[in-house]
Amino acid sequence: MTSLTIEYRVENDLIGSLKVPANALYGIQTQRAIELYPVNGEKRLSDYPQLIKGMLRVKKIAAQVNLNIGELEPLLAQGILKVINELLLGLPLDQFPIHACHGGGGISTNMNINEVIANKVNRDFFSSALGHYTPLHPNDHINLNNSTSDAQTTACHFAVIEQWQTLEASIDALTNEFKTQGKKWQYEQKIARTCLQDAVEMSFSDLFSGYQSLIERNKNRLEQDISELYQINLGGNIIGRKGDCSDAFFEQIIDQVNDEMCSQLFRHNDNLFDASQNHDDLISIANRLDLFARGLMKIAKDFRLMSSGPETGFGELSIPAVQPGSSAMPGKVNPTIPEYLVQCCMQVCGRCYSIQMTQDHGELDLNVWQSIVIHNLLDVMTCLENGIKAFTQHCLANVRPNSERNEYNINTLIPTLIRLKKEKGYTYASDIFKQSQGDIAFIRKHLIIKT
């Protein structure tokens, strides 16, 4: 048996020297993060391509402005811009192996990006050995006029805005499916329930319109929160003190952001110190997603109840059978898709709580917990998207009311008494109920309009 021999190069930094895989585009600071923060089955930076792309775009924007203002040599700038464009077209995800969450306010993420860009430019454009960082240096050139703080915050905003587009599409599909099913079953009646007790009759169109309204309202509120992410602190550098980058860079950076992102919406935060101290704009989105998840959970649980049975449950609604329900009970089919959505929503609520905690612990001039915010937030959005898609496609799209059961239900005791109340008043209906001793035939005799 032969074992693969891994070749290494040796790099040096403030702490000392360290071996780095010889062909790795990343460098010593990334290697330190790999060794300090074991992944052990958890997520890596490579699991979040949206964030990597966001960081690459920030570095591209910074390089272009640094070129424009004469602070970056044209040959170096051209190499940076070309390499970043190549990386954006095809991310080498294995070059971003660090733990998704790490100490230092995101420094490992920032340096992983810086080192990959610098090494690739030096190798591809200047035939320089990996890890030598000449003529291009990850700190002096890639990090020029930006820092971990403002670069990662801005990249987080880019990533969430991008992720919102796919989540929004799944929400729209769910809304449209409820609209379709409401129209399809608009003449099908069912019994409503309050406090889990029989109440008035209603149509499936009415029921689904309520769900649709909840979803649309939450989407509209989410859109408002997402719009706040167009305020960015790029140029605010470490703590929001714009003097830590050149004045010319600060003046031009927003125009370059809008050019790169094909937008006219990006602008600086009103207070850059606030933007470094707090990330409540991202937390606000988490809060909204938490509330939305709880609404979706209610809908999914309603579907479980309405489809319960087949003989001794509510049995008002048939949902598609998508897999066998029991290894021990032949013929049993479970509401697995609504239950999948419920579990997605539970995961969302837990992750959102982790995000909310970071505001409490953001001491002094920089909230350093942004890694856990962005990775949990992207996970939340993906988890919701997956749950919504599954529920829309594999459950809601082929739902069917059980007409016979629903017809029986809407002619039971409470709906009949409500009809009597509408015809002859509450007191009269109450008196008849007392006399009937639960005999519904006796109550029906007193109706003007017979059912």
Contacts in CASP RR format, 6 or more apart in sequence:
PFRMAT RR
TARGET T0000
AUTHOR 0000-0000-0000
METHOD contacts of the structure
MODEL  1
MTSLTIEYRVENDLIGSLKVPANALYGIQTQRAIELYPVNGEKRLSDYPQ
LIKGMLRVKKIAAQVNLNIGELEPLLAQGILKVINELLLGLPLDQFPIHA
CHGGGGISTNMNINEVIANKVNRDFFSSALGHYTPLHPNDHINLNNSTSD
AQTTACHFAVIEQWQTLEASIDALTNEFKTQGKKWQYEQKIARTCLQDAV
EMSFSDLFSGYQSLIERNKNRLEQDISELYQINLGGNIIGRKGDCSDAFF
EQIIDQVNDEMCSQLFRHNDNLFDASQNHDDLISIANRLDLFARGLMKIA
KDFRLMSSGPETGFGELSIPAVQPGSSAMPGKVNPTIPEYLVQCCMQVCG
RCYSIQMTQDHGELDLNVWQSIVIHNLLDVMTCLENGIKAFTQHCLANVR
PNSERNEYNINTLIPTLIRLKKEKGYTYASDIFKQSQGDIAFIRKHLIIK
T
6 21 0 8 1.000
6 22 0 8 1.000
7 21 0 8 1.000
7 22 0 8 1.000
7 23 0 8 1.000
8 19 0 8 1.000
8 20 0 8 1.000
8 21 0 8 1.000
8 22 0 8 1.000
9 19 0 8 1.000
9 20 0 8 1.000
9 21 0 8 1.000
9 22 0 8 1.000
9 129 0 8 1.000
9 130 0 8 1.000
9 131 0 8 1.000
10 17 0 8 1.000
10 18 0 8 1.000
10 19 0 8 1.000
10 20 0 8 1.000
11 17 0 8 1.000
11 18 0 8 1.000
11 20 0 8 1.000
11 27 0 8 1.000
11 28 0 8 1.000
11 31 0 8 1.000
11 131 0 8 1.000
12 18 0 8 1.000
12 28 0 8 1.000
13 28 0 8 1.000
13 29 0 8 1.000
13 32 0 8 1.000
15 32 0 8 1.000
18 28 0 8 1.000
18 31 0 8 1.000
18 32 0 8 1.000
18 35 0 8 1.000
19 31 0 8 1.000
20 26 0 8 1.000
20 27 0 8 1.000
20 28 0 8 1.000
20 30 0 8 1.000
20 31 0 8 1.000
20 131 0 8 1.000
22 130 0 8 1.000
23 130 0 8 1.000
24 30 0 8 1.000
24 31 0 8 1.000
24 95 0 8 1.000
24 119 0 8 1.000
24 130 0 8 1.000
25 92 0 8 1.000
25 95 0 8 1.000
25 115 0 8 1.000
25 116 0 8 1.000
25 119 0 8 1.000
25 120 0 8 1.000
25 130 0 8 1.000
26 95 0 8 1.000
26 96 0 8 1.000
26 97 0 8 1.000
26 112 0 8 1.000
26 115 0 8 1.000
26 116 0 8 1.000
26 119 0 8 1.000
27 115 0 8 1.000
27 119 0 8 1.000
27 130 0 8 1.000
27 131 0 8 1.000
28 115 0 8 1.000
28 131 0 8 1.000
29 107 0 8 1.000
29 108 0 8 1.000
29 111 0 8 1.000
29 112 0 8 1.000
29 115 0 8 1.000
30 97 0 8 1.000
30 98 0 8 1.000
30 108 0 8 1.000
30 111 0 8 1.000
30 112 0 8 1.000
30 115 0 8 1.000
32 108 0 8 1.000
33 98 0 8 1.000
33 99 0 8 1.000
33 102 0 8 1.000
33 108 0 8 1.000
33 111 0 8 1.000
33 112 0 8 1.000
34 97 0 8 1.000
34 98 0 8 1.000
36 102 0 8 1.000
37 98 0 8 1.000
37 99 0 8 1.000
37 101 0 8 1.000
37 102 0 8 1.000
37 103 0 8 1.000
37 108 0 8 1.000
38 99 0 8 1.000
39 97 0 8 1.000
39 99 0 8 1.000
42 99 0 8 1.000
42 100 0 8 1.000
43 99 0 8 1.000
43 100 0 8 1.000
43 375 0 8 1.000
43 379 0 8 1.000
44 96 0 8 1.000
44 97 0 8 1.000
44 98 0 8 1.000
44 99 0 8 1.000
44 100 0 8 1.000
45 51 0 8 1.000
45 52 0 8 1.000
45 96 0 8 1.000
45 97 0 8 1.000
45 98 0 8 1.000
45 99 0 8 1.000
45 100 0 8 1.000
45 109 0 8 1.000
45 112 0 8 1.000
46 52 0 8 1.000
46 93 0 8 1.000
46 94 0 8 1.000
46 95 0 8 1.000
46 96 0 8 1.000
46 97 0 8 1.000
47 100 0 8 1.000
48 100 0 8 1.000
48 159 0 8 1.000
48 374 0 8 1.000
48 375 0 8 1.000
48 378 0 8 1.000
49 91 0 8 1.000
49 93 0 8 1.000
50 158 0 8 1.000
50 159 0 8 1.000
50 162 0 8 1.000
50 163 0 8 1.000
50 378 0 8 1.000
51 109 0 8 1.000
51 155 0 8 1.000
51 156 0 8 1.000
51 159 0 8 1.000
51 374 0 8 1.000
51 375 0 8 1.000
51 378 0 8 1.000
52 91 0 8 1.000
52 93 0 8 1.000
52 96 0 8 1.000
52 113 0 8 1.000
53 88 0 8 1.000
53 91 0 8 1.000
53 158 0 8 1.000
53 159 0 8 1.000
53 162 0 8 1.000
54 154 0 8 1.000
54 155 0 8 1.000
54 158 0 8 1.000
54 159 0 8 1.000
54 162 0 8 1.000
55 109 0 8 1.000
55 110 0 8 1.000
55 113 0 8 1.000
55 151 0 8 1.000
55 152 0 8 1.000
55 155 0 8 1.000
56 84 0 8 1.000
56 87 0 8 1.000
56 88 0 8 1.000
56 113 0 8 1.000
56 117 0 8 1.000
57 84 0 8 1.000
57 88 0 8 1.000
57 155 0 8 1.000
57 158 0 8 1.000
57 260 0 8 1.000
57 261 0 8 1.000
58 146 0 8 1.000
58 151 0 8 1.000
58 154 0 8 1.000
58 155 0 8 1.000
58 158 0 8 1.000
58 234 0 8 1.000
59 80 0 8 1.000
59 84 0 8 1.000
59 113 0 8 1.000
59 114 0 8 1.000
59 117 0 8 1.000
59 142 0 8 1.000
59 146 0 8 1.000
59 151 0 8 1.000
60 80 0 8 1.000
60 81 0 8 1.000
60 84 0 8 1.000
60 85 0 8 1.000
60 88 0 8 1.000
60 260 0 8 1.000
61 234 0 8 1.000
61 253 0 8 1.000
61 256 0 8 1.000
61 257 0 8 1.000
61 260 0 8 1.000
62 144 0 8 1.000
62 145 0 8 1.000
62 146 0 8 1.000
62 151 0 8 1.000
62 234 0 8 1.000
62 249 0 8 1.000
62 253 0 8 1.000
63 72 0 8 1.000
63 77 0 8 1.000
63 80 0 8 1.000
63 81 0 8 1.000
63 84 0 8 1.000
63 142 0 8 1.000
63 144 0 8 1.000
64 77 0 8 1.000
64 81 0 8 1.000
64 256 0 8 1.000
64 260 0 8 1.000
65 145 0 8 1.000
65 249 0 8 1.000
65 252 0 8 1.000
65 253 0 8 1.000
65 256 0 8 1.000
66 72 0 8 1.000
66 77 0 8 1.000
66 144 0 8 1.000
66 145 0 8 1.000
66 249 0 8 1.000
67 74 0 8 1.000
67 77 0 8 1.000
67 81 0 8 1.000
68 252 0 8 1.000
68 256 0 8 1.000
69 246 0 8 1.000
69 248 0 8 1.000
69 249 0 8 1.000
69 252 0 8 1.000
71 144 0 8 1.000
71 145 0 8 1.000
71 246 0 8 1.000
71 248 0 8 1.000
71 249 0 8 1.000
72 80 0 8 1.000
72 141 0 8 1.000
72 144 0 8 1.000
75 125 0 8 1.000
76 121 0 8 1.000
76 135 0 8 1.000
76 136 0 8 1.000
76 141 0 8 1.000
79 121 0 8 1.000
79 124 0 8 1.000
79 125 0 8 1.000
79 136 0 8 1.000
80 117 0 8 1.000
80 121 0 8 1.000
80 136 0 8 1.000
80 141 0 8 1.000
80 142 0 8 1.000
82 125 0 8 1.000
83 117 0 8 1.000
83 120 0 8 1.000
83 121 0 8 1.000
83 124 0 8 1.000
83 125 0 8 1.000
84 117 0 8 1.000
86 120 0 8 1.000
87 116 0 8 1.000
87 117 0 8 1.000
87 120 0 8 1.000
92 116 0 8 1.000
95 112 0 8 1.000
95 116 0 8 1.000
96 112 0 8 1.000
96 113 0 8 1.000
96 116 0 8 1.000
98 108 0 8 1.000
98 109 0 8 1.000
98 112 0 8 1.000
99 108 0 8 1.000
100 371 0 8 1.000
100 375 0 8 1.000
101 371 0 8 1.000
101 372 0 8 1.000
101 375 0 8 1.000
102 108 0 8 1.000
102 109 0 8 1.000
102 371 0 8 1.000
103 368 0 8 1.000
103 371 0 8 1.000
104 148 0 8 1.000
104 368 0 8 1.000
105 148 0 8 1.000
105 149 0 8 1.000
105 152 0 8 1.000
105 366 0 8 1.000
105 368 0 8 1.000
105 369 0 8 1.000
105 370 0 8 1.000
105 371 0 8 1.000
106 148 0 8 1.000
106 152 0 8 1.000
106 368 0 8 1.000
106 370 0 8 1.000
106 371 0 8 1.000
107 148 0 8 1.000
109 148 0 8 1.000
109 152 0 8 1.000
109 371 0 8 1.000
110 143 0 8 1.000
110 147 0 8 1.000
110 148 0 8 1.000
110 151 0 8 1.000
110 152 0 8 1.000
111 138 0 8 1.000
111 148 0 8 1.000
113 142 0 8 1.000
114 138 0 8 1.000
114 139 0 8 1.000
114 142 0 8 1.000
114 143 0 8 1.000
115 138 0 8 1.000
117 138 0 8 1.000
117 142 0 8 1.000
118 133 0 8 1.000
118 136 0 8 1.000
118 137 0 8 1.000
118 138 0 8 1.000
118 141 0 8 1.000
118 142 0 8 1.000
119 130 0 8 1.000
119 131 0 8 1.000
119 133 0 8 1.000
121 136 0 8 1.000
122 128 0 8 1.000
122 129 0 8 1.000
122 130 0 8 1.000
122 131 0 8 1.000
122 132 0 8 1.000
122 133 0 8 1.000
122 134 0 8 1.000
122 135 0 8 1.000
122 136 0 8 1.000
123 129 0 8 1.000
123 130 0 8 1.000
126 134 0 8 1.000
126 135 0 8 1.000
126 136 0 8 1.000
128 134 0 8 1.000
128 135 0 8 1.000
136 142 0 8 1.000
143 151 0 8 1.000
145 235 0 8 1.000
145 237 0 8 1.000
145 245 0 8 1.000
145 246 0 8 1.000
145 249 0 8 1.000
146 234 0 8 1.000
146 235 0 8 1.000
146 237 0 8 1.000
146 245 0 8 1.000
147 237 0 8 1.000
147 238 0 8 1.000
147 244 0 8 1.000
149 233 0 8 1.000
149 236 0 8 1.000
149 237 0 8 1.000
149 238 0 8 1.000
149 239 0 8 1.000
149 240 0 8 1.000
149 276 0 8 1.000
149 366 0 8 1.000
150 232 0 8 1.000
150 233 0 8 1.000
150 234 0 8 1.000
150 235 0 8 1.000
150 236 0 8 1.000
150 237 0 8 1.000
150 238 0 8 1.000
150 240 0 8 1.000
150 275 0 8 1.000
150 276 0 8 1.000
151 234 0 8 1.000
152 370 0 8 1.000
152 374 0 8 1.000
153 232 0 8 1.000
153 233 0 8 1.000
153 234 0 8 1.000
153 275 0 8 1.000
153 276 0 8 1.000
153 279 0 8 1.000
153 370 0 8 1.000
154 232 0 8 1.000
154 233 0 8 1.000
154 234 0 8 1.000
154 257 0 8 1.000
156 279 0 8 1.000
156 282 0 8 1.000
156 370 0 8 1.000
156 373 0 8 1.000
156 374 0 8 1.000
157 229 0 8 1.000
157 230 0 8 1.000
157 232 0 8 1.000
157 281 0 8 1.000
157 282 0 8 1.000
158 261 0 8 1.000
159 374 0 8 1.000
159 378 0 8 1.000
160 226 0 8 1.000
160 229 0 8 1.000
160 282 0 8 1.000
160 285 0 8 1.000
160 374 0 8 1.000
160 377 0 8 1.000
160 378 0 8 1.000
160 381 0 8 1.000
161 226 0 8 1.000
161 229 0 8 1.000
161 230 0 8 1.000
163 378 0 8 1.000
163 381 0 8 1.000
163 382 0 8 1.000
164 222 0 8 1.000
164 226 0 8 1.000
164 381 0 8 1.000
166 381 0 8 1.000
166 385 0 8 1.000
167 381 0 8 1.000
167 384 0 8 1.000
167 385 0 8 1.000
167 388 0 8 1.000
168 219 0 8 1.000
168 222 0 8 1.000
168 223 0 8 1.000
170 384 0 8 1.000
170 385 0 8 1.000
170 388 0 8 1.000
170 389 0 8 1.000
170 392 0 8 1.000
171 215 0 8 1.000
171 219 0 8 1.000
171 388 0 8 1.000
172 219 0 8 1.000
173 388 0 8 1.000
173 389 0 8 1.000
173 392 0 8 1.000
174 215 0 8 1.000
174 388 0 8 1.000
174 391 0 8 1.000
174 392 0 8 1.000
174 396 0 8 1.000
175 212 0 8 1.000
175 215 0 8 1.000
175 216 0 8 1.000
175 219 0 8 1.000
177 392 0 8 1.000
177 396 0 8 1.000
177 397 0 8 1.000
178 208 0 8 1.000
178 209 0 8 1.000
178 211 0 8 1.000
178 212 0 8 1.000
178 215 0 8 1.000
178 396 0 8 1.000
179 208 0 8 1.000
179 212 0 8 1.000
181 204 0 8 1.000
181 208 0 8 1.000
181 396 0 8 1.000
181 397 0 8 1.000
181 399 0 8 1.000
182 204 0 8 1.000
182 205 0 8 1.000
182 208 0 8 1.000
182 209 0 8 1.000
183 205 0 8 1.000
185 203 0 8 1.000
185 204 0 8 1.000
185 205 0 8 1.000
185 208 0 8 1.000
185 401 0 8 1.000
186 203 0 8 1.000
186 204 0 8 1.000
186 205 0 8 1.000
187 203 0 8 1.000
188 203 0 8 1.000
188 204 0 8 1.000
188 401 0 8 1.000
188 403 0 8 1.000
188 406 0 8 1.000
189 201 0 8 1.000
189 202 0 8 1.000
189 203 0 8 1.000
189 204 0 8 1.000
189 406 0 8 1.000
189 407 0 8 1.000
189 410 0 8 1.000
190 201 0 8 1.000
190 202 0 8 1.000
190 203 0 8 1.000
190 204 0 8 1.000
190 207 0 8 1.000
190 306 0 8 1.000
190 316 0 8 1.000
190 401 0 8 1.000
190 406 0 8 1.000
190 409 0 8 1.000
190 410 0 8 1.000
191 198 0 8 1.000
191 199 0 8 1.000
191 200 0 8 1.000
191 201 0 8 1.000
191 202 0 8 1.000
191 316 0 8 1.000
191 406 0 8 1.000
191 409 0 8 1.000
191 410 0 8 1.000
191 412 0 8 1.000
191 414 0 8 1.000
191 415 0 8 1.000
192 199 0 8 1.000
192 200 0 8 1.000
192 201 0 8 1.000
192 202 0 8 1.000
193 199 0 8 1.000
197 414 0 8 1.000
198 409 0 8 1.000
198 412 0 8 1.000
198 413 0 8 1.000
198 414 0 8 1.000
198 415 0 8 1.000
199 414 0 8 1.000
199 415 0 8 1.000
200 414 0 8 1.000
200 415 0 8 1.000
200 418 0 8 1.000
201 410 0 8 1.000
201 415 0 8 1.000
204 401 0 8 1.000
211 299 0 8 1.000
214 295 0 8 1.000
214 299 0 8 1.000
215 296 0 8 1.000
218 288 0 8 1.000
218 291 0 8 1.000
218 292 0 8 1.000
218 295 0 8 1.000
221 288 0 8 1.000
222 285 0 8 1.000
222 288 0 8 1.000
222 289 0 8 1.000
222 292 0 8 1.000
225 281 0 8 1.000
225 284 0 8 1.000
225 285 0 8 1.000
225 288 0 8 1.000
226 285 0 8 1.000
227 265 0 8 1.000
228 281 0 8 1.000
228 284 0 8 1.000
229 281 0 8 1.000
229 282 0 8 1.000
229 285 0 8 1.000
230 263 0 8 1.000
230 265 0 8 1.000
230 266 0 8 1.000
230 267 0 8 1.000
231 266 0 8 1.000
231 267 0 8 1.000
231 268 0 8 1.000
231 269 0 8 1.000
231 270 0 8 1.000
231 275 0 8 1.000
231 281 0 8 1.000
232 254 0 8 1.000
232 257 0 8 1.000
232 266 0 8 1.000
232 267 0 8 1.000
232 268 0 8 1.000
232 269 0 8 1.000
232 275 0 8 1.000
233 240 0 8 1.000
233 268 0 8 1.000
233 269 0 8 1.000
233 272 0 8 1.000
233 275 0 8 1.000
233 276 0 8 1.000
234 253 0 8 1.000
234 254 0 8 1.000
234 257 0 8 1.000
235 242 0 8 1.000
235 245 0 8 1.000
235 249 0 8 1.000
235 250 0 8 1.000
235 253 0 8 1.000
235 272 0 8 1.000
236 242 0 8 1.000
236 244 0 8 1.000
236 245 0 8 1.000
236 250 0 8 1.000
236 272 0 8 1.000
236 275 0 8 1.000
236 276 0 8 1.000
237 243 0 8 1.000
237 244 0 8 1.000
237 245 0 8 1.000
238 244 0 8 1.000
238 276 0 8 1.000
238 366 0 8 1.000
239 273 0 8 1.000
239 276 0 8 1.000
239 365 0 8 1.000
239 366 0 8 1.000
240 272 0 8 1.000
240 273 0 8 1.000
240 275 0 8 1.000
240 276 0 8 1.000
241 272 0 8 1.000
241 273 0 8 1.000
242 250 0 8 1.000
242 272 0 8 1.000
243 250 0 8 1.000
254 266 0 8 1.000
254 267 0 8 1.000
254 268 0 8 1.000
257 263 0 8 1.000
257 266 0 8 1.000
258 264 0 8 1.000
258 265 0 8 1.000
258 266 0 8 1.000
269 275 0 8 1.000
273 365 0 8 1.000
276 365 0 8 1.000
276 366 0 8 1.000
276 367 0 8 1.000
277 362 0 8 1.000
277 364 0 8 1.000
277 365 0 8 1.000
277 366 0 8 1.000
277 367 0 8 1.000
278 359 0 8 1.000
278 362 0 8 1.000
278 367 0 8 1.000
279 358 0 8 1.000
279 359 0 8 1.000
279 367 0 8 1.000
279 370 0 8 1.000
279 373 0 8 1.000
280 359 0 8 1.000
282 355 0 8 1.000
282 370 0 8 1.000
282 373 0 8 1.000
282 374 0 8 1.000
282 377 0 8 1.000
283 355 0 8 1.000
283 356 0 8 1.000
283 358 0 8 1.000
283 359 0 8 1.000
283 373 0 8 1.000
285 377 0 8 1.000
286 351 0 8 1.000
286 352 0 8 1.000
286 355 0 8 1.000
286 356 0 8 1.000
286 373 0 8 1.000
286 376 0 8 1.000
286 377 0 8 1.000
286 380 0 8 1.000
287 352 0 8 1.000
287 356 0 8 1.000
289 348 0 8 1.000
289 352 0 8 1.000
289 377 0 8 1.000
289 380 0 8 1.000
289 381 0 8 1.000
289 384 0 8 1.000
290 348 0 8 1.000
290 349 0 8 1.000
290 352 0 8 1.000
290 353 0 8 1.000
292 384 0 8 1.000
293 344 0 8 1.000
293 345 0 8 1.000
293 348 0 8 1.000
293 349 0 8 1.000
293 352 0 8 1.000
293 380 0 8 1.000
293 384 0 8 1.000
294 345 0 8 1.000
294 349 0 8 1.000
295 345 0 8 1.000
296 341 0 8 1.000
296 345 0 8 1.000
296 384 0 8 1.000
296 388 0 8 1.000
296 391 0 8 1.000
297 341 0 8 1.000
297 342 0 8 1.000
297 345 0 8 1.000
297 346 0 8 1.000
299 341 0 8 1.000
300 338 0 8 1.000
300 339 0 8 1.000
300 341 0 8 1.000
300 342 0 8 1.000
300 345 0 8 1.000
300 391 0 8 1.000
301 338 0 8 1.000
301 342 0 8 1.000
303 317 0 8 1.000
303 319 0 8 1.000
303 335 0 8 1.000
303 338 0 8 1.000
303 395 0 8 1.000
303 399 0 8 1.000
304 335 0 8 1.000
304 338 0 8 1.000
304 339 0 8 1.000
304 342 0 8 1.000
305 314 0 8 1.000
306 314 0 8 1.000
306 315 0 8 1.000
306 316 0 8 1.000
306 317 0 8 1.000
307 314 0 8 1.000
307 315 0 8 1.000
307 316 0 8 1.000
307 317 0 8 1.000
307 318 0 8 1.000
307 319 0 8 1.000
307 335 0 8 1.000
307 338 0 8 1.000
308 314 0 8 1.000
308 315 0 8 1.000
308 335 0 8 1.000
309 315 0 8 1.000
315 402 0 8 1.000
315 405 0 8 1.000
316 401 0 8 1.000
316 402 0 8 1.000
316 405 0 8 1.000
316 406 0 8 1.000
316 409 0 8 1.000
317 399 0 8 1.000
317 400 0 8 1.000
317 401 0 8 1.000
317 402 0 8 1.000
318 399 0 8 1.000
318 400 0 8 1.000
318 401 0 8 1.000
318 402 0 8 1.000
319 335 0 8 1.000
319 337 0 8 1.000
319 338 0 8 1.000
319 395 0 8 1.000
319 398 0 8 1.000
319 399 0 8 1.000
320 337 0 8 1.000
320 394 0 8 1.000
320 395 0 8 1.000
320 398 0 8 1.000
320 399 0 8 1.000
321 333 0 8 1.000
322 336 0 8 1.000
322 337 0 8 1.000
322 394 0 8 1.000
323 333 0 8 1.000
323 334 0 8 1.000
323 336 0 8 1.000
324 331 0 8 1.000
324 332 0 8 1.000
324 333 0 8 1.000
325 331 0 8 1.000
325 332 0 8 1.000
325 333 0 8 1.000
325 334 0 8 1.000
325 336 0 8 1.000
326 332 0 8 1.000
326 334 0 8 1.000
335 395 0 8 1.000
337 390 0 8 1.000
337 391 0 8 1.000
337 394 0 8 1.000
337 395 0 8 1.000
338 391 0 8 1.000
338 395 0 8 1.000
340 387 0 8 1.000
340 390 0 8 1.000
340 391 0 8 1.000
341 387 0 8 1.000
341 388 0 8 1.000
341 390 0 8 1.000
341 391 0 8 1.000
344 383 0 8 1.000
344 384 0 8 1.000
344 386 0 8 1.000
344 387 0 8 1.000
345 384 0 8 1.000
347 380 0 8 1.000
347 383 0 8 1.000
348 380 0 8 1.000
348 383 0 8 1.000
348 384 0 8 1.000
351 376 0 8 1.000
351 377 0 8 1.000
351 379 0 8 1.000
351 380 0 8 1.000
351 383 0 8 1.000
352 376 0 8 1.000
352 380 0 8 1.000
354 372 0 8 1.000
354 376 0 8 1.000
355 372 0 8 1.000
355 373 0 8 1.000
355 376 0 8 1.000
355 377 0 8 1.000
355 380 0 8 1.000
358 367 0 8 1.000
358 369 0 8 1.000
358 370 0 8 1.000
358 372 0 8 1.000
358 373 0 8 1.000
359 367 0 8 1.000
361 367 0 8 1.000
361 369 0 8 1.000
362 368 0 8 1.000
362 369 0 8 1.000
409 415 0 8 1.000
411 451 0 8 1.000
412 440 0 8 1.000
413 438 0 8 1.000
413 440 0 8 1.000
413 443 0 8 1.000
416 440 0 8 1.000
416 443 0 8 1.000
416 444 0 8 1.000
416 447 0 8 1.000
416 451 0 8 1.000
417 429 0 8 1.000
417 432 0 8 1.000
417 433 0 8 1.000
417 443 0 8 1.000
418 429 0 8 1.000
419 447 0 8 1.000
419 449 0 8 1.000
419 451 0 8 1.000
420 428 0 8 1.000
420 429 0 8 1.000
420 432 0 8 1.000
420 443 0 8 1.000
420 446 0 8 1.000
420 447 0 8 1.000
421 428 0 8 1.000
421 429 0 8 1.000
423 447 0 8 1.000
423 448 0 8 1.000
423 449 0 8 1.000
424 446 0 8 1.000
424 448 0 8 1.000
432 442 0 8 1.000
432 443 0 8 1.000
432 446 0 8 1.000
433 443 0 8 1.000
435 442 0 8 1.000
436 442 0 8 1.000
436 443 0 8 1.000
444 450 0 8 1.000
444 451 0 8 1.000
END
